[in-house]
């Protein structure tokens, strides 16, 4: 695949934290695939992972989902 952007850029490790009202993993597939398509345009960058926050359906409710918050923290910490 030809890389679209040749200018030097500082980002390398990309990760995604996504939320949805639904708890199914399939709720995040299109968002993940779209981000992967964008990352593919940058030769030095790679998509390191995603945390799906299923069941987070309103503003300011993520903190109520301790398991998801812990996964997001661990993903970021391990980059």
Number of C-alpha atoms within 10 A of each C-alpha: 6 8 11 11 10 9 7 8 10 8 10 14 14 16 19 18 17 16 19 16 12 14 14 13 11 11 17 20 12 10 13 20 11 11 15 17 12 13 18 17 16 19 14 14 16 16 17 15 16 17 19 24 25 19 16 20 13 10 6 8 10 17 11 10 13 10 12 20 17 13 16 20 12 12 17 17 8 7 10
